[in-house]
């Protein structure tokens, strides 16, 4: 028997990463797992490099009858008792395959918080013969409910991350040595795309407010995007070019995070920003806007501060409060480290997903083979 993880994606993104991590955890726990991938995709390459059990099946489109036939044949051969579809495209092909192979347990993951298309087909691929939909956040669950999918058919399992790169980084003064910051400078960082909805302009306005109170707070901005030149010009125009530093894209951002005193996110809209979790894994207090899935991660007055979006003054006040109270900042950082490992590690994600598998299997009288 086997548990099929089906992911038709051809690009590498957060969803593909979840498929890979879940397959790895299932294998390590002794489950007979099989990862179905598109041949030549980054997911295929990474699964092969890690020695994970994978099955390449070329899938041209959602309605690829040939792919569904090949998949159903593989399911029958390997005794598939559970199919987990990672995304709508996967369930379009996998659903037909499951029907032919008579797979008894079918689960769909939904990570995007945009409203489902109103067509019967778009909604049907998330409901027809599916035992459960796993939503990546409360926000995604609410979108599904507003799309008229039954609340009883949805369960939230936050995405899992591998935090090993952020543990025991070693040196915590990397940026100070590289840029010559003073020992008492307080470094506040953000790692995300330089796009309009990420709210960098409000953070730069907050830097102007902070400068009036102290020159010791420096803003470190990592990432690239369409607004790079405009944001640099804004910083110079507001007279904070000496406090705001644009570092571009950096491969060594675990060391960068370890050098910070606080992490900030100023987004106007957001899903579940991975960088916040990575910052918390680095034991950083977080100041973030109360939008989208952010409150699922940042606990106000426990792991950091949540402020209203598009509010430079509120951002500045929260950052200054962290700066002025290093004891509280350390407490926020330690509690944040606990929270992300409890809720968002690969192990936590796998445990919750496996619990769902077991519950449905028990109800149907099916063994999962571990």
C-alpha positions as CSV (number, residue, x, y, z in Angstrom):
1,X,0.0,0.0,0.0
2,X,1.1,3.6,-0.4
3,X,0.2,7.3,0.3
4,X,0.4,9.4,-2.8
5,X,1.5,13.1,-2.7
6,X,0.5,14.6,-6.0
7,X,2.0,17.9,-7.2
8,X,1.8,18.9,-10.8
9,X,3.7,22.2,-10.4
10,X,6.5,23.0,-12.8
11,X,8.0,26.0,-10.9
12,X,9.6,26.1,-7.5
13,X,7.7,28.0,-4.8
14,X,6.3,27.7,-1.3
15,X,3.8,25.1,-2.4
16,X,6.4,22.8,-3.9
17,X,8.5,23.1,-0.8
18,X,5.6,21.9,1.3
19,X,5.1,18.9,-0.9
20,X,8.8,18.0,-0.6
21,X,9.0,18.6,3.2
22,X,5.8,16.5,3.9
23,X,7.1,13.7,1.7
24,X,10.4,13.7,3.6
25,X,8.7,13.7,7.0
26,X,6.3,10.8,6.0
27,X,9.3,8.8,4.7
28,X,11.3,9.4,7.9
29,X,8.3,8.2,10.0
30,X,8.1,5.0,8.1
31,X,5.1,5.6,5.9
32,X,5.0,4.1,2.4
33,X,4.9,7.5,0.6
34,X,5.1,8.2,-3.2
35,X,5.6,11.8,-4.5
36,X,4.1,12.3,-8.0
37,X,5.9,15.1,-9.9
38,X,6.1,16.6,-13.3
39,X,9.2,15.3,-15.1
40,X,12.1,17.8,-15.1
41,X,10.5,20.2,-12.6
42,X,12.5,21.6,-9.7
43,X,10.4,19.4,-7.4
44,X,11.5,16.4,-9.4
45,X,15.1,17.4,-9.2
46,X,15.0,18.1,-5.5
47,X,13.2,14.9,-4.7
48,X,15.8,12.9,-6.6
49,X,18.7,14.7,-5.0
50,X,17.2,13.8,-1.5
51,X,16.6,10.2,-2.4
52,X,12.9,10.5,-1.8
53,X,10.5,8.0,-3.5
54,X,9.1,9.8,-6.5
55,X,7.1,9.0,-9.6
56,X,7.5,11.3,-12.6
57,X,4.3,11.6,-14.7
58,X,4.1,14.2,-17.5
59,X,0.9,16.2,-17.0
60,X,0.2,18.6,-19.9
61,X,-3.0,20.2,-18.6
62,X,-5.8,19.9,-16.0
63,X,-7.8,17.7,-18.5
64,X,-4.9,15.4,-19.5
65,X,-6.7,12.1,-19.9
66,X,-3.5,10.2,-20.6
67,X,-1.8,11.5,-17.4
68,X,-4.9,10.5,-15.4
69,X,-4.7,7.0,-16.9
70,X,-1.0,6.7,-16.2
71,X,-1.5,7.9,-12.6
72,X,-4.4,5.5,-11.9
73,X,-2.4,2.6,-13.2
74,X,0.5,3.6,-10.8
75,X,-2.0,3.9,-8.0
76,X,-3.4,0.4,-8.6
77,X,0.1,-1.1,-8.9
78,X,1.3,0.5,-5.6
79,X,-1.9,-0.1,-3.7
80,X,-2.7,3.6,-3.2
81,X,-5.0,4.1,-0.2
82,X,-4.6,7.9,0.2
83,X,-4.1,10.6,-2.4
84,X,-3.1,14.1,-1.2
85,X,-3.5,16.7,-3.9
86,X,-1.3,19.8,-3.6
87,X,-3.3,22.4,-5.4
88,X,-6.3,22.6,-7.7
89,X,-4.5,21.4,-10.9
90,X,-3.3,18.3,-9.1
91,X,-6.8,17.3,-8.0
92,X,-8.2,17.9,-11.5
93,X,-5.9,15.1,-12.8
94,X,-5.7,13.1,-9.6
95,X,-9.4,13.0,-9.1
96,X,-10.0,11.1,-12.3
97,X,-7.2,8.8,-11.5
98,X,-8.5,8.1,-8.0
99,X,-11.9,7.3,-9.4
100,X,-10.5,4.7,-11.7
101,X,-8.1,3.3,-9.0
102,X,-10.8,3.4,-6.3
103,X,-8.6,5.3,-3.9
104,X,-10.6,5.6,-0.6
105,X,-9.1,8.7,1.0
106,X,-8.6,12.0,-0.9
107,X,-7.3,15.2,0.5
108,X,-6.6,18.6,-1.0
109,X,-4.2,21.4,0.1
110,X,-5.2,25.0,-0.4
111,X,-2.5,27.7,0.2
112,X,-3.8,30.7,-1.7
113,X,-6.2,33.1,-0.1
114,X,-7.9,34.4,-3.3
115,X,-11.6,33.6,-3.8
116,X,-12.4,30.5,-5.8
117,X,-13.7,31.1,-9.4
118,X,-17.5,31.0,-9.4
119,X,-17.7,28.2,-12.0
120,X,-19.0,24.8,-11.0
121,X,-15.8,23.3,-12.2
122,X,-13.5,25.5,-10.1
123,X,-15.6,24.8,-7.0
124,X,-16.2,21.2,-7.8
125,X,-12.5,20.2,-8.0
126,X,-12.2,21.2,-4.3
127,X,-15.3,19.4,-3.1
128,X,-16.2,16.4,-5.4
129,X,-15.2,13.1,-3.7
130,X,-12.8,14.9,-1.4
131,X,-12.7,14.0,2.3
132,X,-11.0,17.1,3.5
133,X,-9.4,20.4,2.4
134,X,-6.3,21.4,4.3
135,X,-6.1,25.2,4.4
136,X,-2.7,26.8,5.1
137,X,-4.1,29.5,7.3
138,X,-7.3,30.8,9.0
139,X,-7.4,33.4,6.3
140,X,-7.5,30.7,3.5
141,X,-10.1,28.8,5.5
142,X,-12.3,31.9,5.6
143,X,-11.9,32.4,1.9
144,X,-13.0,28.8,1.3
145,X,-16.0,29.3,3.5
146,X,-17.0,32.5,1.7
147,X,-16.7,30.5,-1.5
148,X,-19.5,28.3,0.0
149,X,-17.5,25.3,0.9
150,X,-18.7,23.6,4.0
151,X,-16.8,24.6,7.2
152,X,-16.9,20.9,8.2
153,X,-14.8,20.0,5.2
154,X,-11.9,22.3,6.0
155,X,-9.1,22.0,8.5
156,X,-6.2,24.5,9.1
157,X,-2.6,23.1,9.0
158,X,0.0,25.9,8.8
159,X,2.8,25.4,6.4
160,X,6.0,23.8,7.7
161,X,9.4,25.3,7.4
162,X,12.9,23.9,7.9
163,X,14.4,26.2,10.5
164,X,17.8,24.4,10.7
165,X,19.6,27.2,8.8
166,X,18.6,29.7,11.5
167,X,19.8,27.7,14.4
168,X,23.3,28.2,15.8
169,X,24.4,30.7,13.2
170,X,27.3,31.6,15.3
171,X,28.4,35.2,14.8
172,X,25.7,37.8,15.6
173,X,27.7,40.9,14.6
174,X,28.1,40.1,10.9
175,X,26.4,43.3,9.6
176,X,28.2,45.4,12.2
177,X,31.6,44.4,10.9
178,X,30.5,44.6,7.2
179,X,29.0,48.1,7.4
180,X,30.9,49.5,10.4
181,X,27.9,50.0,12.6
182,X,28.5,51.1,16.2
183,X,28.1,48.6,19.0
184,X,25.1,50.5,20.3
185,X,23.3,50.8,17.0
186,X,20.0,49.0,16.9
187,X,19.5,47.1,13.6
188,X,15.9,46.7,12.3
189,X,15.5,44.5,9.2
190,X,13.0,43.4,6.6
191,X,13.5,40.7,4.0
192,X,10.8,40.7,1.2
193,X,10.1,41.9,-2.3
194,X,10.3,45.6,-3.0
195,X,6.8,45.8,-4.2
196,X,4.0,48.3,-3.5
197,X,1.8,46.2,-1.2
198,X,4.8,45.3,1.0
199,X,4.6,48.8,2.5
200,X,8.3,49.8,2.4
201,X,7.4,53.4,1.9
202,X,5.6,53.5,5.3
203,X,8.7,52.0,6.9
204,X,10.9,54.7,5.4
205,X,8.5,57.3,6.7
206,X,8.7,55.6,10.1
207,X,12.5,56.0,9.9
208,X,12.1,59.8,9.6
209,X,10.0,59.8,12.8
210,X,12.5,57.5,14.5
211,X,15.4,59.8,13.5
212,X,13.9,62.6,15.5
213,X,14.1,60.5,18.6
214,X,17.4,58.7,18.1
215,X,20.0,58.2,15.4
216,X,20.9,54.7,16.7
217,X,18.1,52.8,14.9
218,X,19.1,51.6,11.5
219,X,16.8,50.1,8.9
220,X,18.2,47.2,6.9
221,X,16.2,46.3,3.8
222,X,16.9,43.0,1.9
223,X,15.3,42.2,-1.4
224,X,14.8,43.4,-4.9
225,X,11.8,44.6,-6.9
226,X,10.2,47.3,-9.0
227,X,10.4,50.0,-6.3
228,X,14.1,49.7,-5.6
229,X,15.1,53.1,-7.1
230,X,12.0,54.8,-5.9
231,X,12.4,53.7,-2.3
232,X,16.1,54.7,-2.3
233,X,15.1,58.2,-3.6
234,X,12.4,58.4,-0.9
235,X,14.9,57.7,1.8
236,X,17.2,60.4,0.5
237,X,14.4,62.9,0.1
238,X,13.2,62.4,3.7
239,X,16.8,62.8,5.0
240,X,17.1,59.2,6.2
241,X,19.6,58.0,3.6
242,X,22.1,57.6,6.5
243,X,19.7,55.3,8.4
244,X,18.2,53.2,5.7
245,X,20.4,50.6,4.0
246,X,19.4,48.6,0.9
247,X,21.3,45.3,0.7
248,X,19.6,43.8,-2.3
249,X,19.3,40.0,-2.5
250,X,21.5,38.1,-0.2
251,X,22.1,34.3,0.0
252,X,23.4,34.7,3.5
253,X,20.3,36.1,5.1
254,X,20.4,33.7,8.1
255,X,23.5,35.5,9.1
256,X,21.9,38.8,8.4
257,X,18.8,37.9,10.5
258,X,21.2,36.9,13.3
259,X,22.7,40.4,13.2
260,X,19.4,42.2,13.8
261,X,17.8,43.4,17.0
262,X,14.2,43.4,15.5
263,X,12.4,42.3,12.4
264,X,9.7,44.4,10.8
265,X,7.0,43.9,8.1
266,X,4.9,46.8,6.9
267,X,2.7,45.1,4.4
268,X,-0.7,46.4,3.4
269,X,-1.9,42.9,2.5
270,X,-0.2,39.6,3.2
271,X,-0.7,35.9,3.3
272,X,1.7,34.0,5.6
273,X,5.0,35.8,5.1
274,X,7.7,33.2,5.5
275,X,10.3,35.7,6.5
276,X,8.5,36.5,9.7
277,X,8.7,32.8,10.7
278,X,12.4,32.7,9.9
279,X,13.0,35.9,11.9
280,X,11.2,34.3,14.9
281,X,13.3,31.2,14.4
282,X,16.3,33.5,14.8
283,X,14.9,34.7,18.1
284,X,14.0,38.2,16.9
285,X,11.1,40.3,18.2
286,X,8.7,41.2,15.4
287,X,6.9,44.4,14.6
288,X,4.3,43.8,11.8
289,X,1.1,45.1,10.4
290,X,-2.2,43.4,11.4
291,X,-3.1,42.1,7.9
292,X,-3.9,38.7,6.3
293,X,-2.4,35.8,8.0
294,X,0.2,37.8,10.0
295,X,-1.8,37.5,13.3
296,X,-1.6,33.7,12.9
297,X,2.1,34.1,13.4
298,X,2.9,37.2,15.4
299,X,1.2,37.2,18.8
300,X,0.7,40.8,19.9
301,X,2.5,41.7,23.1
302,X,3.8,38.1,23.3
303,X,6.2,37.7,20.4
304,X,6.2,41.3,19.2
305,X,3.8,44.1,18.3
306,X,1.0,44.3,15.7
307,X,0.1,47.7,14.3
308,X,-2.4,49.0,11.7
309,X,-1.3,49.1,8.1
310,X,-0.3,52.3,6.3
311,X,0.6,53.9,9.6
312,X,4.2,55.1,9.8
313,X,3.7,56.6,13.3
314,X,2.4,53.3,14.7
315,X,5.3,51.5,13.1
316,X,7.8,53.9,14.6
317,X,6.3,53.7,18.1
318,X,6.4,49.9,18.1
319,X,10.0,49.8,16.8
320,X,11.0,52.4,19.4
321,X,9.3,50.4,22.2
322,X,11.4,47.3,21.3
323,X,14.5,49.4,21.1
324,X,14.0,51.0,24.5
325,X,13.3,47.7,26.3
326,X,16.0,45.1,25.5
327,X,14.7,42.7,28.3
328,X,11.3,42.6,26.7
329,X,12.8,42.3,23.3
330,X,14.6,39.1,24.4
331,X,11.4,37.8,25.9
332,X,9.6,38.4,22.7
333,X,12.3,36.7,20.7
334,X,12.4,33.6,22.9
335,X,8.7,33.2,22.9
336,X,8.6,33.7,19.1
337,X,11.2,30.9,18.8
338,X,8.9,28.6,20.8
339,X,5.8,29.5,18.8
340,X,7.3,28.9,15.3
341,X,8.6,25.5,16.3
342,X,5.3,24.5,17.9
343,X,3.2,25.7,15.0
344,X,5.2,26.1,11.8
345,X,8.1,23.6,11.8
346,X,8.1,20.7,9.3
347,X,7.6,18.4,12.2
348,X,4.5,20.2,13.4
349,X,3.1,20.3,9.9
350,X,3.7,16.6,9.4
351,X,2.2,15.7,12.8
352,X,-1.0,17.6,12.1
353,X,-1.3,16.2,8.6
354,X,-0.7,12.6,9.7
355,X,-3.3,13.1,12.5
356,X,-5.8,14.1,9.8
357,X,-4.8,11.0,7.7
358,X,-5.2,8.7,10.7
359,X,-8.6,10.2,11.7
360,X,-10.1,9.7,8.2
361,X,-8.5,6.3,7.8
362,X,-9.9,5.1,11.2
363,X,-13.3,6.3,10.3
364,X,-13.1,4.3,7.0
365,X,-11.4,1.2,8.6
366,X,-8.3,1.6,6.5
367,X,-4.6,0.9,7.5
368,X,-2.0,3.5,6.4
369,X,0.9,1.1,6.7
370,X,3.0,2.6,9.5
